Amino acid sequence: MENERLVFLKDKTSKLTASPGIYIMKDKNEKIIYIGKAKKLKNRVISYFRNNSDHTKKVKKMVSQVWDYDFIVTDTEYEALVLECSLIKQHKPKYNILLK
């Protein structure tokens, strides 16, 4: 399940900050499919797009559907956690429910 947008996604991720924050994965239709938090955004998001990753089947399937992503930088990891919880409750992304 290779993602046709992998080159675009890797390039976008290479410009990310190492600050804490949340990332919002979206499919081709701009529908939010996953929301996650990170201590260091760049490290966490790039881990999804590595070739030799040891992802589960569910994560591989989710990554194959990522068309783009947004991110929000926060001041602290705690702030990212609170924001992640709030956005998951609001949007109910498909893969947040499956991966829990």
Biopython code that builds the backbone (N, CA, C, O; Angstrom):
import numpy as np
from Bio.PDB.StructureBuilder import StructureBuilder

atoms = [
    (1, "MET", "N", (0.832, -1.196, 0.000)),
    (1, "MET", "CA", (0.000, 0.000, 0.000)),
    (1, "MET", "C", (0.871, 1.252, 0.000)),
    (1, "MET", "O", (1.016, 1.912, 1.029)),
    (2, "GLU", "N", (1.426, 1.563, -1.107)),
    (2, "GLU", "CA", (2.295, 2.734, -1.219)),
    (2, "GLU", "C", (1.437, 3.984, -1.427)),
    (2, "GLU", "O", (0.436, 3.954, -2.142)),
    (3, "ASN", "N", (1.840, 5.051, -0.805)),
    (3, "ASN", "CA", (1.125, 6.317, -0.930)),
    (3, "ASN", "C", (1.736, 7.115, -2.080)),
    (3, "ASN", "O", (2.936, 7.392, -2.080)),
    (4, "GLU", "N", (0.908, 7.482, -3.060)),
    (4, "GLU", "CA", (1.393, 8.230, -4.226)),
    (4, "GLU", "C", (1.892, 9.624, -3.857)),
    (4, "GLU", "O", (2.595, 10.253, -4.649)),
    (5, "ARG", "N", (1.547, 10.110, -2.688)),
    (5, "ARG", "CA", (1.934, 11.456, -2.251)),
    (5, "ARG", "C", (3.157, 11.440, -1.330)),
    (5, "ARG", "O", (3.497, 12.466, -0.739)),
    (6, "LEU", "N", (3.820, 10.285, -1.203)),
    (6, "LEU", "CA", (4.923, 10.138, -0.263)),
    (6, "LEU", "C", (6.020, 11.182, -0.457)),
    (6, "LEU", "O", (6.522, 11.729, 0.525)),
    (7, "VAL", "N", (6.397, 11.466, -1.682)),
    (7, "VAL", "CA", (7.459, 12.442, -1.934)),
    (7, "VAL", "C", (7.032, 13.822, -1.427)),
    (7, "VAL", "O", (7.803, 14.512, -0.761)),
    (8, "PHE", "N", (5.804, 14.213, -1.747)),
    (8, "PHE", "CA", (5.267, 15.495, -1.267)),
    (8, "PHE", "C", (5.242, 15.540, 0.267)),
    (8, "PHE", "O", (5.664, 16.525, 0.872)),
    (9, "LEU", "N", (4.744, 14.464, 0.884)),
    (9, "LEU", "CA", (4.607, 14.423, 2.343)),
    (9, "LEU", "C", (5.971, 14.459, 3.036)),
    (9, "LEU", "O", (6.134, 15.144, 4.045)),
    (10, "LYS", "N", (6.945, 13.727, 2.502)),
    (10, "LYS", "CA", (8.296, 13.738, 3.086)),
    (10, "LYS", "C", (8.922, 15.119, 2.970)),
    (10, "LYS", "O", (9.573, 15.594, 3.901)),
    (11, "ASP", "N", (8.722, 15.764, 1.817)),
    (11, "ASP", "CA", (9.280, 17.100, 1.610)),
    (11, "ASP", "C", (8.654, 18.101, 2.582)),
    (11, "ASP", "O", (9.356, 18.909, 3.190)),
    (12, "LYS", "N", (7.346, 18.042, 2.721)),
    (12, "LYS", "CA", (6.642, 18.934, 3.650)),
    (12, "LYS", "C", (7.137, 18.703, 5.081)),
    (12, "LYS", "O", (7.351, 19.655, 5.831)),
    (13, "THR", "N", (7.315, 17.438, 5.448)),
    (13, "THR", "CA", (7.732, 17.090, 6.802)),
    (13, "THR", "C", (9.163, 17.541, 7.082)),
    (13, "THR", "O", (9.497, 17.870, 8.220)),
    (14, "SER", "N", (9.998, 17.557, 6.066)),
    (14, "SER", "CA", (11.396, 17.971, 6.271)),
    (14, "SER", "C", (11.487, 19.431, 6.735)),
    (14, "SER", "O", (12.503, 19.844, 7.295)),
    (15, "LYS", "N", (10.434, 20.201, 6.504)),
    (15, "LYS", "CA", (10.425, 21.619, 6.888)),
    (15, "LYS", "C", (9.745, 21.857, 8.248)),
    (15, "LYS", "O", (9.650, 22.994, 8.710)),
    (16, "LEU", "N", (9.280, 20.785, 8.872)),
    (16, "LEU", "CA", (8.586, 20.920, 10.156)),
    (16, "LEU", "C", (9.537, 21.320, 11.280)),
    (16, "LEU", "O", (10.749, 21.127, 11.192)),
    (17, "THR", "N", (8.969, 21.870, 12.313)),
    (17, "THR", "CA", (9.715, 22.265, 13.502)),
    (17, "THR", "C", (9.882, 21.068, 14.459)),
    (17, "THR", "O", (9.153, 20.080, 14.370)),
    (18, "ALA", "N", (10.839, 21.179, 15.356)),
    (18, "ALA", "CA", (11.035, 20.150, 16.386)),
    (18, "ALA", "C", (10.268, 20.503, 17.664)),
    (18, "ALA", "O", (10.469, 19.879, 18.706)),
    (19, "SER", "N", (9.403, 21.493, 17.579)),
    (19, "SER", "CA", (8.595, 21.915, 18.735)),
    (19, "SER", "C", (7.472, 20.914, 19.011)),
    (19, "SER", "O", (7.152, 20.090, 18.154)),
    (20, "PRO", "N", (6.871, 20.983, 20.210)),
    (20, "PRO", "CA", (5.694, 20.142, 20.471)),
    (20, "PRO", "C", (4.489, 20.644, 19.683)),
    (20, "PRO", "O", (4.444, 21.795, 19.250)),
    (21, "GLY", "N", (3.522, 19.761, 19.507)),
    (21, "GLY", "CA", (2.310, 20.173, 18.809)),
    (21, "GLY", "C", (1.458, 18.988, 18.419)),
    (21, "GLY", "O", (1.695, 17.863, 18.858)),
    (22, "ILE", "N", (0.462, 19.252, 17.590)),
    (22, "ILE", "CA", (-0.404, 18.186, 17.102)),
    (22, "ILE", "C", (-0.369, 18.193, 15.578)),
    (22, "ILE", "O", (-0.094, 19.212, 14.945)),
    (23, "TYR", "N", (-0.657, 17.026, 15.013)),
    (23, "TYR", "CA", (-0.725, 16.903, 13.562)),
    (23, "TYR", "C", (-2.070, 16.300, 13.200)),
    (23, "TYR", "O", (-2.608, 15.465, 13.927)),
    (24, "ILE", "N", (-2.605, 16.732, 12.070)),
    (24, "ILE", "CA", (-3.942, 16.341, 11.632)),
    (24, "ILE", "C", (-3.816, 15.751, 10.230)),
    (24, "ILE", "O", (-3.636, 16.475, 9.251)),
    (25, "MET", "N", (-3.913, 14.423, 10.152)),
    (25, "MET", "CA", (-3.789, 13.730, 8.863)),
    (25, "MET", "C", (-5.129, 13.768, 8.130)),
    (25, "MET", "O", (-6.182, 13.535, 8.725)),
    (26, "LYS", "N", (-5.074, 14.068, 6.818)),
    (26, "LYS", "CA", (-6.295, 14.164, 6.016)),
    (26, "LYS", "C", (-6.190, 13.287, 4.776)),
    (26, "LYS", "O", (-5.099, 13.040, 4.262)),
    (27, "ASP", "N", (-7.337, 12.823, 4.308)),
    (27, "ASP", "CA", (-7.366, 12.028, 3.078)),
    (27, "ASP", "C", (-7.572, 12.936, 1.867)),
    (27, "ASP", "O", (-7.578, 14.160, 1.998)),
    (28, "LYS", "N", (-7.742, 12.334, 0.687)),
    (28, "LYS", "CA", (-7.903, 13.082, -0.573)),
    (28, "LYS", "C", (-9.051, 14.078, -0.538)),
    (28, "LYS", "O", (-9.001, 15.112, -1.204)),
    (29, "ASN", "N", (-10.081, 13.769, 0.237)),
    (29, "ASN", "CA", (-11.261, 14.630, 0.312)),
    (29, "ASN", "C", (-11.178, 15.657, 1.435)),
    (29, "ASN", "O", (-12.177, 16.277, 1.796)),
    (30, "GLU", "N", (-9.967, 15.831, 1.987)),
    (30, "GLU", "CA", (-9.744, 16.770, 3.097)),
    (30, "GLU", "C", (-10.422, 16.317, 4.396)),
    (30, "GLU", "O", (-10.533, 17.099, 5.341)),
    (31, "LYS", "N", (-10.868, 15.078, 4.445)),
    (31, "LYS", "CA", (-11.501, 14.544, 5.653)),
    (31, "LYS", "C", (-10.399, 14.171, 6.650)),
    (31, "LYS", "O", (-9.416, 13.524, 6.287)),
    (32, "ILE", "N", (-10.570, 14.580, 7.890)),
    (32, "ILE", "CA", (-9.590, 14.263, 8.931)),
    (32, "ILE", "C", (-9.692, 12.777, 9.263)),
    (32, "ILE", "O", (-10.755, 12.290, 9.649)),
    (33, "ILE", "N", (-8.567, 12.055, 9.108)),
    (33, "ILE", "CA", (-8.590, 10.624, 9.393)),
    (33, "ILE", "C", (-7.793, 10.261, 10.646)),
    (33, "ILE", "O", (-7.968, 9.172, 11.192)),
    (34, "TYR", "N", (-6.914, 11.165, 11.112)),
    (34, "TYR", "CA", (-6.146, 10.882, 12.325)),
    (34, "TYR", "C", (-5.617, 12.175, 12.909)),
    (34, "TYR", "O", (-5.208, 13.080, 12.182)),
    (35, "ILE", "N", (-5.630, 12.253, 14.235)),
    (35, "ILE", "CA", (-5.061, 13.390, 14.952)),
    (35, "ILE", "C", (-4.105, 12.827, 15.990)),
    (35, "ILE", "O", (-4.462, 11.924, 16.746)),
    (36, "GLY", "N", (-2.899, 13.356, 16.026)),
    (36, "GLY", "CA", (-1.913, 12.883, 16.992)),
    (36, "GLY", "C", (-1.159, 14.035, 17.608)),
    (36, "GLY", "O", (-1.210, 15.160, 17.112)),
    (37, "LYS", "N", (-0.455, 13.753, 18.695)),
    (37, "LYS", "CA", (0.363, 14.782, 19.337)),
    (37, "LYS", "C", (1.820, 14.337, 19.312)),
    (37, "LYS", "O", (2.126, 13.156, 19.146)),
    (38, "ALA", "N", (2.696, 15.295, 19.477)),
    (38, "ALA", "CA", (4.118, 14.983, 19.431)),
    (38, "ALA", "C", (4.914, 15.898, 20.347)),
    (38, "ALA", "O", (4.615, 17.083, 20.493)),
    (39, "LYS", "N", (5.928, 15.319, 20.954)),
    (39, "LYS", "CA", (6.890, 16.100, 21.726)),
    (39, "LYS", "C", (7.723, 16.942, 20.757)),
    (39, "LYS", "O", (8.027, 18.108, 21.005)),
    (40, "LYS", "N", (8.077, 16.297, 19.641)),
    (40, "LYS", "CA", (8.820, 16.969, 18.566)),
    (40, "LYS", "C", (8.107, 16.622, 17.259)),
    (40, "LYS", "O", (8.217, 15.503, 16.759)),
    (41, "LEU", "N", (7.380, 17.589, 16.716)),
    (41, "LEU", "CA", (6.549, 17.354, 15.534)),
    (41, "LEU", "C", (7.304, 16.690, 14.376)),
    (41, "LEU", "O", (6.847, 15.695, 13.814)),
    (42, "LYS", "N", (8.457, 17.251, 14.033)),
    (42, "LYS", "CA", (9.195, 16.736, 12.876)),
    (42, "LYS", "C", (9.520, 15.249, 13.047)),
    (42, "LYS", "O", (9.297, 14.457, 12.132)),
    (43, "ASN", "N", (10.046, 14.870, 14.212)),
    (43, "ASN", "CA", (10.435, 13.473, 14.443)),
    (43, "ASN", "C", (9.236, 12.538, 14.366)),
    (43, "ASN", "O", (9.316, 11.460, 13.776)),
    (44, "ARG", "N", (8.134, 12.954, 14.959)),
    (44, "ARG", "CA", (6.952, 12.078, 15.002)),
    (44, "ARG", "C", (6.328, 11.915, 13.625)),
    (44, "ARG", "O", (6.034, 10.795, 13.208)),
    (45, "VAL", "N", (6.124, 13.008, 12.924)),
    (45, "VAL", "CA", (5.444, 12.938, 11.631)),
    (45, "VAL", "C", (6.306, 12.190, 10.604)),
    (45, "VAL", "O", (5.779, 11.402, 9.818)),
    (46, "ILE", "N", (7.620, 12.427, 10.602)),
    (46, "ILE", "CA", (8.475, 11.732, 9.629)),
    (46, "ILE", "C", (8.458, 10.224, 9.866)),
    (46, "ILE", "O", (8.659, 9.450, 8.930)),
    (47, "SER", "N", (8.221, 9.800, 11.104)),
    (47, "SER", "CA", (8.205, 8.361, 11.397)),
    (47, "SER", "C", (7.093, 7.634, 10.621)),
    (47, "SER", "O", (7.207, 6.438, 10.352)),
    (48, "TYR", "N", (6.039, 8.342, 10.268)),
    (48, "TYR", "CA", (4.955, 7.729, 9.489)),
    (48, "TYR", "C", (5.378, 7.458, 8.046)),
    (48, "TYR", "O", (4.887, 6.521, 7.418)),
    (49, "PHE", "N", (6.282, 8.273, 7.527)),
    (49, "PHE", "CA", (6.599, 8.216, 6.102)),
    (49, "PHE", "C", (7.935, 7.537, 5.793)),
    (49, "PHE", "O", (8.397, 7.584, 4.653)),
    (50, "ARG", "N", (8.551, 6.916, 6.778)),
    (50, "ARG", "CA", (9.803, 6.171, 6.545)),
    (50, "ARG", "C", (9.522, 4.874, 5.816)),
    (50, "ARG", "O", (8.494, 4.237, 6.046)),
    (51, "ASN", "N", (10.424, 4.482, 4.944)),
    (51, "ASN", "CA", (10.270, 3.250, 4.165)),
    (51, "ASN", "C", (10.400, 1.989, 5.009)),
    (51, "ASN", "O", (9.675, 1.019, 4.790)),
    (52, "ASN", "N", (11.307, 1.995, 5.960)),
    (52, "ASN", "CA", (11.585, 0.775, 6.718)),
    (52, "ASN", "C", (10.862, 0.738, 8.067)),
    (52, "ASN", "O", (11.347, 0.130, 9.021)),
    (53, "SER", "N", (9.725, 1.379, 8.136)),
    (53, "SER", "CA", (9.014, 1.465, 9.416)),
    (53, "SER", "C", (8.362, 0.130, 9.785)),
    (53, "SER", "O", (8.004, -0.667, 8.918)),
    (54, "ASP", "N", (8.220, -0.086, 11.074)),
    (54, "ASP", "CA", (7.603, -1.308, 11.591)),
    (54, "ASP", "C", (6.159, -1.047, 11.997)),
    (54, "ASP", "O", (5.746, -1.410, 13.098)),
    (55, "HIS", "N", (5.397, -0.425, 11.117)),
    (55, "HIS", "CA", (4.016, -0.086, 11.433)),
    (55, "HIS", "C", (3.119, -1.325, 11.440)),
    (55, "HIS", "O", (3.385, -2.311, 10.752)),
    (56, "THR", "N", (2.059, -1.249, 12.229)),
    (56, "THR", "CA", (1.028, -2.286, 12.197)),
    (56, "THR", "C", (0.256, -2.145, 10.887)),
    (56, "THR", "O", (0.397, -1.147, 10.180)),
    (57, "LYS", "N", (-0.563, -3.153, 10.566)),
    (57, "LYS", "CA", (-1.373, -3.097, 9.342)),
    (57, "LYS", "C", (-2.280, -1.872, 9.339)),
    (57, "LYS", "O", (-2.428, -1.199, 8.319)),
    (58, "LYS", "N", (-2.886, -1.588, 10.492)),
    (58, "LYS", "CA", (-3.812, -0.448, 10.577)),
    (58, "LYS", "C", (-3.090, 0.871, 10.306)),
    (58, "LYS", "O", (-3.608, 1.735, 9.599)),
    (59, "VAL", "N", (-1.891, 1.022, 10.873)),
    (59, "VAL", "CA", (-1.140, 2.264, 10.662)),
    (59, "VAL", "C", (-0.700, 2.359, 9.203)),
    (59, "VAL", "O", (-0.766, 3.437, 8.611)),
    (60, "LYS", "N", (-0.251, 1.247, 8.613)),
    (60, "LYS", "CA", (0.134, 1.254, 7.190)),
    (60, "LYS", "C", (-1.048, 1.665, 6.313)),
    (60, "LYS", "O", (-0.895, 2.443, 5.371)),
    (61, "LYS", "N", (-2.220, 1.136, 6.635)),
    (61, "LYS", "CA", (-3.423, 1.479, 5.861)),
    (61, "LYS", "C", (-3.735, 2.973, 6.006)),
    (61, "LYS", "O", (-4.043, 3.646, 5.022)),
    (62, "MET", "N", (-3.651, 3.481, 7.234)),
    (62, "MET", "CA", (-3.910, 4.901, 7.470)),
    (62, "MET", "C", (-2.905, 5.753, 6.689)),
    (62, "MET", "O", (-3.294, 6.711, 6.022)),
    (63, "VAL", "N", (-1.622, 5.411, 6.769)),
    (63, "VAL", "CA", (-0.584, 6.180, 6.078)),
    (63, "VAL", "C", (-0.811, 6.157, 4.562)),
    (63, "VAL", "O", (-0.552, 7.148, 3.880)),
    (64, "SER", "N", (-1.288, 5.040, 4.044)),
    (64, "SER", "CA", (-1.527, 4.943, 2.592)),
    (64, "SER", "C", (-2.649, 5.884, 2.154)),
    (64, "SER", "O", (-2.747, 6.217, 0.973)),
    (65, "GLN", "N", (-3.486, 6.313, 3.085)),
    (65, "GLN", "CA", (-4.606, 7.203, 2.760)),
    (65, "GLN", "C", (-4.325, 8.670, 3.044)),
    (65, "GLN", "O", (-5.151, 9.527, 2.729)),
    (66, "VAL", "N", (-3.169, 8.977, 3.636)),
    (66, "VAL", "CA", (-2.848, 10.376, 3.952)),
    (66, "VAL", "C", (-2.518, 11.118, 2.665)),
    (66, "VAL", "O", (-1.608, 10.738, 1.928)),
    (67, "TRP", "N", (-3.264, 12.172, 2.409)),
    (67, "TRP", "CA", (-3.055, 13.005, 1.226)),
    (67, "TRP", "C", (-2.293, 14.266, 1.611)),
    (67, "TRP", "O", (-1.464, 14.770, 0.853)),
    (68, "ASP", "N", (-2.591, 14.761, 2.807)),
    (68, "ASP", "CA", (-1.946, 15.968, 3.318)),
    (68, "ASP", "C", (-2.127, 15.983, 4.826)),
    (68, "ASP", "O", (-2.854, 15.156, 5.377)),
    (69, "TYR", "N", (-1.480, 16.902, 5.480)),
    (69, "TYR", "CA", (-1.688, 17.057, 6.916)),
    (69, "TYR", "C", (-1.489, 18.511, 7.309)),
    (69, "TYR", "O", (-0.788, 19.269, 6.640)),
    (70, "ASP", "N", (-2.118, 18.871, 8.399)),
    (70, "ASP", "CA", (-1.930, 20.178, 9.007)),
    (70, "ASP", "C", (-1.252, 19.943, 10.343)),
    (70, "ASP", "O", (-1.213, 18.817, 10.839)),
    (71, "PHE", "N", (-0.728, 20.989, 10.916)),
    (71, "PHE", "CA", (-0.146, 20.860, 12.248)),
    (71, "PHE", "C", (-0.343, 22.158, 13.009)),
    (71, "PHE", "O", (-0.487, 23.229, 12.419)),
    (72, "ILE", "N", (-0.347, 22.044, 14.312)),
    (72, "ILE", "CA", (-0.466, 23.206, 15.186)),
    (72, "ILE", "C", (0.657, 23.097, 16.207)),
    (72, "ILE", "O", (0.734, 22.117, 16.947)),
    (73, "VAL", "N", (1.516, 24.089, 16.248)),
    (73, "VAL", "CA", (2.623, 24.113, 17.198)),
    (73, "VAL", "C", (2.093, 24.621, 18.539)),
    (73, "VAL", "O", (1.342, 25.595, 18.592)),
    (74, "THR", "N", (2.492, 23.952, 19.613)),
    (74, "THR", "CA", (2.089, 24.374, 20.958)),
    (74, "THR", "C", (3.339, 24.718, 21.766)),
    (74, "THR", "O", (4.460, 24.408, 21.363)),
    (75, "ASP", "N", (3.125, 25.364, 22.908)),
    (75, "ASP", "CA", (4.262, 25.744, 23.753)),
    (75, "ASP", "C", (4.801, 24.559, 24.549)),
    (75, "ASP", "O", (5.997, 24.479, 24.830)),
    (76, "THR", "N", (3.903, 23.638, 24.910)),
    (76, "THR", "CA", (4.317, 22.507, 25.741)),
    (76, "THR", "C", (3.671, 21.219, 25.241)),
    (76, "THR", "O", (2.701, 21.246, 24.485)),
    (77, "GLU", "N", (4.226, 20.098, 25.676)),
    (77, "GLU", "CA", (3.645, 18.808, 25.330)),
    (77, "GLU", "C", (2.273, 18.654, 25.987)),
    (77, "GLU", "O", (1.372, 18.050, 25.404)),
    (78, "TYR", "N", (2.110, 19.195, 27.195)),
    (78, "TYR", "CA", (0.820, 19.119, 27.882)),
    (78, "TYR", "C", (-0.262, 19.860, 27.087)),
    (78, "TYR", "O", (-1.383, 19.373, 26.942)),
    (79, "GLU", "N", (0.089, 21.028, 26.583)),
    (79, "GLU", "CA", (-0.852, 21.806, 25.765)),
    (79, "GLU", "C", (-1.244, 21.004, 24.513)),
    (79, "GLU", "O", (-2.401, 21.019, 24.093)),
    (80, "ALA", "N", (-0.268, 20.309, 23.929)),
    (80, "ALA", "CA", (-0.541, 19.460, 22.759)),
    (80, "ALA", "C", (-1.507, 18.336, 23.121)),
    (80, "ALA", "O", (-2.415, 18.026, 22.349)),
    (81, "LEU", "N", (-1.319, 17.728, 24.280)),
    (81, "LEU", "CA", (-2.190, 16.637, 24.734)),
    (81, "LEU", "C", (-3.633, 17.112, 24.895)),
    (81, "LEU", "O", (-4.567, 16.444, 24.451)),
    (82, "VAL", "N", (-3.807, 18.259, 25.526)),
    (82, "VAL", "CA", (-5.146, 18.822, 25.738)),
    (82, "VAL", "C", (-5.805, 19.148, 24.397)),
    (82, "VAL", "O", (-6.982, 18.851, 24.191)),
    (83, "LEU", "N", (-5.050, 19.755, 23.495)),
    (83, "LEU", "CA", (-5.573, 20.104, 22.176)),
    (83, "LEU", "C", (-5.927, 18.851, 21.377)),
    (83, "LEU", "O", (-6.964, 18.807, 20.715)),
    (84, "GLU", "N", (-5.063, 17.832, 21.439)),
    (84, "GLU", "CA", (-5.325, 16.569, 20.735)),
    (84, "GLU", "C", (-6.645, 15.966, 21.217)),
    (84, "GLU", "O", (-7.489, 15.589, 20.404)),
    (85, "CYS", "N", (-6.822, 15.874, 22.522)),
    (85, "CYS", "CA", (-8.064, 15.295, 23.085)),
    (85, "CYS", "C", (-9.290, 16.070, 22.629)),
    (85, "CYS", "O", (-10.301, 15.481, 22.246)),
    (86, "SER", "N", (-9.198, 17.370, 22.671)),
    (86, "SER", "CA", (-10.312, 18.223, 22.279)),
    (86, "SER", "C", (-10.665, 18.029, 20.801)),
    (86, "SER", "O", (-11.841, 17.915, 20.454)),
    (87, "LEU", "N", (-9.659, 17.991, 19.940)),
    (87, "LEU", "CA", (-9.908, 17.836, 18.503)),
    (87, "LEU", "C", (-10.417, 16.439, 18.155)),
    (87, "LEU", "O", (-11.242, 16.290, 17.254)),
    (88, "ILE", "N", (-9.936, 15.420, 18.857)),
    (88, "ILE", "CA", (-10.427, 14.056, 18.612)),
    (88, "ILE", "C", (-11.910, 13.973, 18.970)),
    (88, "ILE", "O", (-12.696, 13.378, 18.232)),
    (89, "LYS", "N", (-12.290, 14.568, 20.099)),
    (89, "LYS", "CA", (-13.705, 14.572, 20.496)),
    (89, "LYS", "C", (-14.554, 15.318, 19.468)),
    (89, "LYS", "O", (-15.671, 14.904, 19.158)),
    (90, "GLN", "N", (-14.027, 16.398, 18.954)),
    (90, "GLN", "CA", (-14.753, 17.236, 17.996)),
    (90, "GLN", "C", (-14.911, 16.554, 16.635)),
    (90, "GLN", "O", (-16.001, 16.571, 16.062)),
    (91, "HIS", "N", (-13.842, 15.956, 16.113)),
    (91, "HIS", "CA", (-13.846, 15.432, 14.742)),
    (91, "HIS", "C", (-14.059, 13.922, 14.633)),
    (91, "HIS", "O", (-14.441, 13.428, 13.572)),
    (92, "LYS", "N", (-13.816, 13.187, 15.716)),
    (92, "LYS", "CA", (-13.948, 11.716, 15.720)),
    (92, "LYS", "C", (-13.298, 11.055, 14.498)),
    (92, "LYS", "O", (-13.978, 10.374, 13.729)),
    (93, "PRO", "N", (-11.983, 11.253, 14.316)),
    (93, "PRO", "CA", (-11.311, 10.681, 13.149)),
    (93, "PRO", "C", (-11.340, 9.153, 13.161)),
    (93, "PRO", "O", (-11.180, 8.527, 14.209)),
    (94, "LYS", "N", (-11.543, 8.570, 11.996)),
    (94, "LYS", "CA", (-11.660, 7.136, 11.810)),
    (94, "LYS", "C", (-10.520, 6.352, 12.489)),
    (94, "LYS", "O", (-10.783, 5.384, 13.202)),
    (95, "TYR", "N", (-9.278, 6.756, 12.275)),
    (95, "TYR", "CA", (-8.154, 5.979, 12.781)),
    (95, "TYR", "C", (-7.850, 6.223, 14.259)),
    (95, "TYR", "O", (-7.187, 5.391, 14.877)),
    (96, "ASN", "N", (-8.299, 7.310, 14.840)),
    (96, "ASN", "CA", (-8.139, 7.476, 16.277)),
    (96, "ASN", "C", (-8.989, 6.444, 17.009)),
    (96, "ASN", "O", (-8.583, 5.928, 18.051)),
    (97, "ILE", "N", (-10.147, 6.146, 16.478)),
    (97, "ILE", "CA", (-11.037, 5.152, 17.081)),
    (97, "ILE", "C", (-10.443, 3.752, 16.883)),
    (97, "ILE", "O", (-10.423, 2.954, 17.820)),
    (98, "LEU", "N", (-9.962, 3.448, 15.679)),
    (98, "LEU", "CA", (-9.404, 2.123, 15.377)),
    (98, "LEU", "C", (-8.112, 1.826, 16.121)),
    (98, "LEU", "O", (-7.869, 0.680, 16.498)),
    (99, "LEU", "N", (-7.271, 2.845, 16.342)),
    (99, "LEU", "CA", (-5.957, 2.604, 16.919)),
    (99, "LEU", "C", (-5.945, 2.616, 18.431)),
    (99, "LEU", "O", (-4.944, 2.226, 19.034)),
    (100, "LYS", "N", (-7.002, 3.041, 19.056)),
    (100, "LYS", "CA", (-7.029, 3.112, 20.530)),
    (100, "LYS", "C", (-7.188, 1.732, 21.131)),
    (100, "LYS", "O", (-7.231, 1.592, 22.353)),
]
sb = StructureBuilder()
sb.init_structure("model")
sb.init_model(0)
sb.init_chain("A")
sb.init_seg("    ")
for serial, (resi, resn, name, xyz) in enumerate(atoms, 1):
    if name == "N":
        sb.init_residue(resn, " ", resi, " ")
    sb.init_atom(name, np.array(xyz, "f"), 0.0, 1.0, " ", f" {name:<3s}", serial, name[0])
structure = sb.get_structure()
